[in-house]
Amino acid sequence: MLTTEPKEAVEAARNVQAAYEEDGGSNLDAHIDGFMSGVEAVLARPGVDRDAYLSELVSSLEQDERSGQGSGSEVMSALVAKLKSVRKGA
């Protein structure tokens, strides 16, 4: 279970990417849904600043992509897009 620390969610996102690659690049939606369930659980906790948490998480994942840790990753791109849509309330 994720804590309220966005950096822990960043590590979980990297694990999602690794699990997706181990799966041979299948079930992307299932991997993303599992990650997002954890994020939603964190956001539902009392005292969590939804906007700040999501902003920091998106920023960190985008930085990972730029630095090469998530470079070219279909998973990281999909996670960032999903988090941005949640942040906007979609």
C-alpha angles and dihedrals in degrees: 000000000000122000125218090268110107091206088064089055089051089056089047089052090054088051090052089054091050093047091049091052091047088053088059093252097302135127096028092162092052092051092048093046091053092051093045091051088060092047092049090050090055092047091052092058118105114259097020113135099224096196095046093046094049093043093052092045094050092045092051093048092048089050089052089054092050093046092052099251091110097018114153091357115151087199097055092046091050092047092050091049092048093048091049090053091050090048090054090050096249 
